[in-house]
Amino acid sequence: MIKKLSLLCLLLITFLYSCEQKTKTGVLDSKNDSIKKYLDLAGNDTLAFDIKTKYNDKALSFVDLRRDDSLMKFYLNSIAFNYLATKRWNMFKNVSSLYFHKSIETKDTLGLARYYRYKAGFYRKTHILDSSYYYYLKAEKLYKKTNDKLGLGLVYLNKSYVQFEMDDYLGSELSSKKGYHLIKNSKEYFSIYGCFINLGNCYHNMKQYNKAIYFFQKGLEFAKNNNVPNMPYDCPKITCLNNIGNAYRELKKYEKAISFFKLALNDKKLIEKDPLTIVYLQNNMGYCYLKTKNYNYVPSIFFKTDSLFNSLGIKNEQSVSNIYLSEYFFLKKDTLKAIQYSEKALRLAKEAKAPYYYLTALSNAGAINSKKAPQYIKEYHQKNDSLLFDERNARNQYYKIQFETEEITQQKETALKQNWIIASIGLSVLIVLFLVFVIYRQNTKRKELELLQSHQDANEKIYQLMLIQKTNEEEIRQTEKKESHKNYMTVS
């Protein structure tokens, strides 16, 4: 009876434990499904930032931060990236810091590479380019130690954006090509499209406009063939058409440029998703109309773009609209209005703290206002020299960062080599000492054996001598005995 009761209790305990484990597994699976669902929504680039952030917050709320496995780190990695993409800096810092410490604890090289890549992205988005460049270099070094070629390719691409922003067009071109080589067979379609656009921008700024057009057309073709999604800040088709038009504008092929601007503006569905690009397109097209003396749309188009840029708070581009207005009125011999708009362009560029725009405005003002031309020309040269000096210093700083990073890496490698050499020498010395000890022991044993053998030989000889001695003594005794017996017989 007691045995049956014990068996029943055991079965009941097993059943309850099994149910508990199933419940825990079910809850865990449910949480994982929820996290995955909200992460997918948070990573949807077609949604507004606020909506994506809410989904990302929801995903984070389901993550069990007490766990320390690869799945939990994957979730933290994805959540940190989403906060970075939506510019939620505080949340990004908190989650990425947690992800960093988890990666340090588990000695996760890939995790650390991703952390530095995201940190570099944070500094890039907040326009601290030297820090961004530094952390992309750190990420690059770590990615090279892993098999994540896609991650390395994305680091190269993002580093190329930073190099472009600091006017290192040759460096940006090289990084873009390295990135493209590593990601071209992946499904990172928007990033591959980004490679083409950045290469086009590099060639455009190096005044190699035909090469720029080639890569913008490649980007347009790739975007169409692979259904590259439209982002809230970038519609690939519109961007490519605008960039191609700008390149033709620089080549002074104004009619061809206008045809590409019109193609972009005619796509009403896409244009509505990117209202800012509409203003750029209209400004660019208005300039081409101005150069071809097609005044049907000028100056009304510039009044419109001036007003739109003003409403958007983009003073540097508003300055450009006023430069074009001053050119128009100068061509129309209305000097007063021409000077009025050139002065306004100068003021806007100065308020925008946009040095290149200010130089362009100074150059235009000097051409429009002959009385103030010497003053403007003098200021232009001063500003230009100062700007070139600042750029050179900034570029030297970036190269210094790269040099120091490489130097630190080389020092580490040299230290490792030196340690390896020291360890090898130490090991060799130990081996030699061990061999000397073995030889010494062998020689000692051999000598001991020889000595033992000599001792045994000596004992053997002594023994033989003793035997001979005994034999001699016995013979003498026998002889003496015989002599004694013989004498006895004679006496008798």
C-alpha positions in Angstrom: 0.0 0.0 0.0 2.8 2.4 0.9 4.7 1.5 -2.3 1.6 2.3 -4.3 1.1 5.6 -2.5 4.8 6.6 -3.1 4.5 5.7 -6.8 1.4 7.8 -7.1 3.1 10.8 -5.5 6.1 10.4 -7.8 3.8 10.4 -10.8 1.9 13.4 -9.6 5.1 15.4 -9.0 6.4 14.4 -12.5 3.2 15.5 -14.1 3.1 18.9 -12.2 6.8 19.5 -13.1 6.1 18.7 -16.7 3.2 21.1 -16.8 5.3 23.8 -15.2 8.0 23.4 -17.8 5.5 23.4 -20.6 4.0 26.6 -19.2 7.4 28.2 -18.9 8.3 27.2 -22.5 4.9 28.4 -23.7 5.4 31.8 -22.0 8.9 32.1 -23.4 7.8 31.2 -26.9 4.9 33.7 -26.6 7.3 36.4 -25.5 9.7 35.6 -28.3 6.9 35.8 -30.9 5.8 39.2 -29.4 9.4 40.5 -29.6 9.8 39.4 -33.1 6.5 40.8 -34.2 7.2 44.3 -32.7 10.8 44.3 -34.0 9.6 43.6 -37.5 7.2 46.5 -37.2 9.8 48.8 -35.7 12.2 48.0 -38.6 9.6 48.9 -41.2 11.2 51.9 -43.0 7.9 53.0 -44.5 6.4 53.9 -41.1 6.9 57.2 -39.4 9.6 57.5 -36.7 7.0 57.9 -33.8 5.2 54.8 -34.8 8.4 52.8 -35.2 9.6 54.0 -31.8 6.4 52.8 -30.1 6.8 49.3 -31.6 10.5 49.3 -30.5 9.6 50.3 -26.9 7.1 47.4 -26.9 9.7 44.9 -28.1 12.1 46.1 -25.4 9.4 45.6 -22.7 9.2 41.9 -23.5 13.0 41.3 -23.4 14.2 39.4 -20.2 17.3 41.3 -19.4 18.3 38.8 -16.7 19.1 36.3 -19.4 22.5 36.2 -21.0 22.2 34.2 -24.2 22.7 34.9 -27.8 19.0 35.4 -28.5 18.7 38.1 -25.8 21.8 39.9 -27.3 20.3 39.6 -30.8 17.2 41.4 -29.5 19.2 44.1 -27.8 21.2 44.6 -31.0 18.1 45.0 -33.1 16.4 47.3 -30.6 19.5 49.5 -30.3 19.8 49.8 -34.1 16.1 50.8 -34.4 16.5 53.6 -31.7 19.5 54.8 -33.7 17.5 54.8 -37.0 14.7 56.8 -35.3 17.1 59.3 -33.6 16.0 58.4 -30.0 19.4 59.1 -28.7 18.9 58.5 -24.9 17.2 55.1 -25.5 19.9 54.2 -28.0 22.7 55.0 -25.4 21.0 53.0 -22.7 20.3 49.9 -24.8 23.6 50.0 -26.7 25.5 50.3 -23.4 23.7 47.3 -22.0 24.5 45.4 -25.2 28.2 46.5 -24.9 28.5 45.1 -21.4 26.9 41.8 -22.3 29.3 41.5 -25.3 32.3 42.2 -23.1 31.2 39.6 -20.5 30.9 36.9 -23.1 34.0 38.1 -25.1 31.7 38.5 -28.2 33.9 40.1 -30.9 31.0 40.4 -33.4 28.9 42.0 -30.7 31.6 44.6 -30.0 32.0 45.2 -33.7 28.3 46.0 -34.0 28.4 48.2 -30.9 31.2 50.3 -32.4 29.4 50.5 -35.7 26.2 51.8 -34.1 28.2 54.2 -31.9 29.9 55.6 -35.0 26.4 55.9 -36.6 25.2 57.9 -33.6 28.1 60.4 -33.9 27.5 60.6 -37.6 23.8 61.5 -37.2 24.7 64.0 -34.5 27.4 65.5 -36.9 30.4 64.8 -34.7 32.4 63.4 -37.6 35.8 62.9 -36.0 34.3 60.6 -33.4 32.2 58.8 -36.0 35.2 58.2 -38.1 37.2 56.9 -35.1 34.5 54.3 -34.2 34.0 53.1 -37.7 37.7 52.4 -37.8 37.4 50.4 -34.5 34.4 48.5 -35.9 36.3 47.8 -39.1 39.2 46.2 -37.2 36.9 43.9 -35.2 34.7 42.9 -38.2 37.9 41.8 -40.0 38.4 39.2 -37.2 34.9 37.7 -37.9 33.2 36.1 -40.8 30.6 38.8 -41.1 31.5 40.2 -44.5 28.1 41.9 -44.8 28.7 43.8 -41.5 32.2 44.8 -42.7 30.7 46.0 -46.0 28.1 48.2 -44.2 30.9 49.7 -42.1 32.9 50.6 -45.3 29.8 52.2 -46.8 28.9 54.2 -43.7 32.5 55.3 -43.3 32.4 56.5 -47.0 29.5 58.8 -46.0 31.6 60.3 -43.3 34.5 60.7 -45.6 32.3 62.4 -48.1 31.0 64.8 -45.5 34.5 65.8 -44.6 35.3 66.4 -48.3 37.6 63.4 -48.6 36.1 62.3 -52.0 38.9 59.9 -53.0 38.8 58.2 -49.6 35.0 58.1 -49.8 35.1 56.6 -53.3 37.5 53.8 -52.2 35.4 53.0 -49.1 32.2 52.9 -51.2 33.8 50.4 -53.7 35.1 48.2 -50.9 31.6 48.2 -49.3 29.9 47.4 -52.7 32.2 44.5 -53.3 31.2 42.9 -50.0 27.4 43.6 -50.1 26.6 43.4 -53.8 25.2 39.8 -53.5 23.2 40.5 -50.4 19.6 41.6 -49.9 20.6 44.9 -48.5 19.1 46.7 -51.5 18.9 50.1 -50.0 22.6 50.0 -49.0 23.7 48.7 -52.5 21.7 51.6 -53.9 23.5 53.9 -51.4 26.9 52.7 -52.8 25.9 53.9 -56.3 24.5 57.2 -55.1 27.6 58.0 -52.9 29.9 57.1 -55.8 27.9 59.4 -58.1 28.1 62.2 -55.4 31.9 61.7 -55.1 32.4 62.0 -58.9 30.0 65.0 -59.0 32.0 66.9 -56.4 35.3 66.0 -58.1 33.7 67.5 -61.3 33.7 64.2 -63.1 30.1 64.7 -64.2 29.9 61.9 -66.8 31.1 59.4 -64.3 28.6 60.8 -61.8 25.7 60.4 -64.3 26.8 56.8 -64.9 26.5 55.8 -61.3 23.3 57.8 -60.7 21.8 55.9 -63.7 23.1 52.6 -62.2 21.4 53.5 -58.9 18.1 54.3 -60.7 18.2 51.0 -62.7 19.1 49.0 -59.5 16.3 50.7 -57.5 13.7 49.9 -60.3 14.8 46.3 -60.8 14.9 45.5 -57.0 12.0 47.5 -55.8 14.2 49.5 -53.4 11.7 50.9 -50.9 10.9 54.6 -50.6 12.1 56.1 -47.3 10.6 59.0 -45.4 13.8 60.9 -46.3 14.7 59.4 -49.6 12.7 58.3 -52.7 15.4 56.5 -54.8 13.8 57.3 -58.2 13.3 61.0 -57.4 16.8 61.3 -55.9 18.5 59.7 -58.9 16.6 61.9 -61.4 17.4 65.0 -59.5 21.1 64.1 -59.3 21.3 63.3 -63.0 19.7 66.6 -63.8 22.2 68.4 -61.6 25.1 66.7 -63.3 23.8 67.8 -66.7 23.2 71.3 -65.3 26.9 71.5 -64.4 27.8 70.3 -67.9 25.7 73.3 -69.1 23.3 70.9 -70.9 20.4 72.7 -69.5 17.6 71.3 -71.8 18.6 67.8 -70.9 18.8 68.7 -67.2 15.2 70.1 -67.4 14.0 66.9 -68.9 15.2 64.9 -65.9 13.8 67.4 -63.4 10.4 67.2 -65.2 10.5 63.4 -65.1 10.9 63.6 -61.3 8.2 66.2 -60.8 5.7 64.3 -63.0 5.7 61.3 -60.6 3.1 62.8 -58.3 2.7 59.8 -56.0 6.4 59.7 -55.1 6.9 63.5 -55.0 4.1 63.8 -52.4 6.1 61.5 -50.1 9.1 63.7 -50.2 7.9 67.4 -50.3 11.4 68.8 -49.7 12.7 67.3 -52.9 10.0 69.1 -54.8 11.5 72.4 -53.7 15.0 71.4 -54.7 13.8 70.2 -58.1 11.9 73.4 -58.7 14.9 75.5 -57.7 17.2 73.5 -60.0 14.8 73.6 -62.9 14.3 77.4 -62.4 18.1 77.9 -62.7 18.1 76.0 -66.0 15.2 78.1 -67.3 17.2 81.2 -66.2 20.3 80.0 -68.2 18.3 79.2 -71.3 16.5 82.6 -71.0 13.1 81.0 -70.7 11.5 83.6 -68.5 8.0 82.2 -68.6 8.6 80.5 -65.3 11.1 83.0 -63.8 11.0 84.7 -61.3 7.8 83.2 -60.0 9.5 79.8 -59.5 12.1 81.4 -57.3 9.6 83.4 -55.3 7.8 80.1 -54.6 11.0 78.2 -53.6 12.1 81.1 -51.4 8.8 81.0 -49.5 8.9 77.2 -49.2 12.5 77.0 -48.0 11.7 79.8 -45.5 8.7 77.8 -44.1 10.9 74.8 -43.8 13.6 76.8 -42.0 16.3 75.8 -44.6 18.1 79.2 -44.8 21.1 78.0 -46.9 18.9 76.8 -49.8 16.7 79.9 -49.4 19.9 81.9 -49.9 20.4 80.1 -53.2 16.8 81.0 -54.4 17.7 84.7 -53.7 21.0 84.4 -55.5 19.0 83.2 -58.6 16.5 86.1 -58.1 19.4 88.6 -58.0 20.8 87.1 -61.2 17.5 87.3 -62.9 16.9 91.0 -62.0 20.5 91.8 -63.0 19.9 90.3 -66.4 16.7 92.4 -66.6 18.7 95.5 -65.8 16.8 96.0 -62.5 20.0 96.8 -60.5 18.2 97.8 -57.3 16.3 94.6 -57.0 19.3 92.6 -58.0 21.3 94.2 -55.2 18.4 93.7 -52.8 18.2 90.0 -53.4 22.0 89.5 -53.4 22.1 91.2 -49.9 19.3 89.0 -48.7 21.2 85.9 -50.0 24.3 87.0 -48.1 22.3 87.6 -44.8 20.6 84.2 -45.1 23.8 82.3 -45.8 25.5 84.0 -42.8 22.5 83.1 -40.5 22.6 79.5 -41.8 26.4 79.4 -40.9 26.9 77.7 -44.2 30.4 78.7 -45.4 30.2 77.4 -48.9 26.8 79.1 -49.5 28.2 82.3 -48.0 31.2 82.2 -50.4 28.8 81.7 -53.3 26.6 84.6 -52.1 29.7 86.8 -51.7 30.8 86.0 -55.2 27.3 86.8 -56.6 27.1 90.0 -54.6 30.5 91.2 -55.9 29.3 90.6 -59.5 26.0 92.4 -58.9 27.1 95.4 -56.8 30.1 97.1 -58.4 30.5 99.7 -55.6 30.9 97.1 -53.0 32.8 94.6 -55.2 36.3 95.3 -53.7 34.9 94.7 -50.2 33.1 91.5 -51.2 36.2 90.2 -53.1 38.4 90.9 -50.1 36.1 89.1 -47.7 35.7 86.3 -50.2 39.4 85.6 -50.3 39.7 85.9 -46.5 36.8 83.5 -45.9 38.0 81.1 -48.6 41.6 80.9 -47.2 40.2 80.4 -43.7 37.8 77.7 -44.9 40.6 75.9 -46.8 42.8 76.1 -43.7 40.0 74.7 -41.5 39.3 71.9 -44.0 43.0 71.0 -44.2 43.2 70.9 -40.4 40.0 68.8 -40.1 41.3 66.4 -42.8 44.6 66.1 -41.1 42.8 65.4 -37.9 40.9 62.5 -39.5 44.1 61.1 -41.1 45.7 61.5 -37.6 42.9 59.4 -36.1 43.3 56.8 -38.8 47.1 56.8 -38.4 46.9 56.6 -34.6 44.4 53.8 -34.8 46.6 51.9 -37.2 49.7 52.7 -35.1 47.9 51.3 -31.9 47.0 48.2 -33.8 50.6 47.8 -35.1 51.9 48.3 -31.6 49.5 45.6 -30.3 50.6 43.3 -33.1 54.3 44.1 -32.4 53.7 43.5 -28.7 52.1 40.2 -29.5 54.9 39.2 -31.8 57.5 40.2 -29.1 55.6 38.2 -26.5 55.5 35.3 -28.9 59.3 35.6 -29.5 60.0 35.9 -25.8 57.7 32.9 -25.1 59.4 30.9 -27.9 62.9 31.8 -26.5 61.8 30.9 -23.0 60.3 27.6 -24.2 63.5 26.8 -26.2 65.6 27.5 -23.2 63.5 25.2 -21.1 63.7 22.5 -23.7 67.5 22.9 -23.9 67.8 22.8 -20.1 65.5 19.7 -20.0 67.7 18.0 -22.7 70.9 18.9 -20.7 69.3 17.5 -17.6 68.3 14.3 -19.4 71.8 13.9 -20.9 73.3 14.6 -17.5 71.1 12.0 -15.9 71.9 9.5 -18.6 75.6 10.1 -18.1 75.3 9.8 -14.3 73.4 6.6 -14.6 75.9 5.2 -17.1 78.8 6.1 -14.8 76.9 4.5 -11.9 76.4 1.4 -13.9 80.1 1.3 -15.0 81.2 1.8 -11.4 78.8 -1.0 -10.3 80.1 -3.2 -13.0 83.7 -2.4 -12.0 82.8 -3.2 -8.4 81.2 -6.5 -9.4 84.3 -7.4 -11.6 86.6 -6.6 -8.6 84.4 -8.8 -6.3 84.5 -11.5 -8.9 88.3 -11.3 -9.1 88.6 -11.3 -5.3 86.3 -14.3 -5.1 88.4 -16.1 -7.7 91.5 -15.3 -5.8 89.9 -16.5 -2.6 89.0 -19.8 -4.3 92.5 -20.2 -5.6 93.8 -19.4 -2.2 91.6 -22.0 -0.6 92.5 -24.5 -3.2 96.2 -23.8 -2.6 95.7 -24.1 1.1 93.8 -27.4 0.7 96.6 -28.7 -1.5 99.2 -27.7 1.1 97.2 -29.4 3.8 96.9 -32.5 1.8 100.6 -32.5 1.0 101.4 -31.9 4.6 99.1 -34.7 5.6 100.7 -37.1 3.2 104.1 -36.1 4.4 103.1 -36.6 8.0 101.6 -40.1 7.2 104.7 -41.1 5.3 107.0 -40.1 8.2 104.8 -42.1 10.5 105.1 -45.2 8.4 108.9 -44.8 8.3 109.2 -44.6 12.0 107.1 -47.6 12.5 
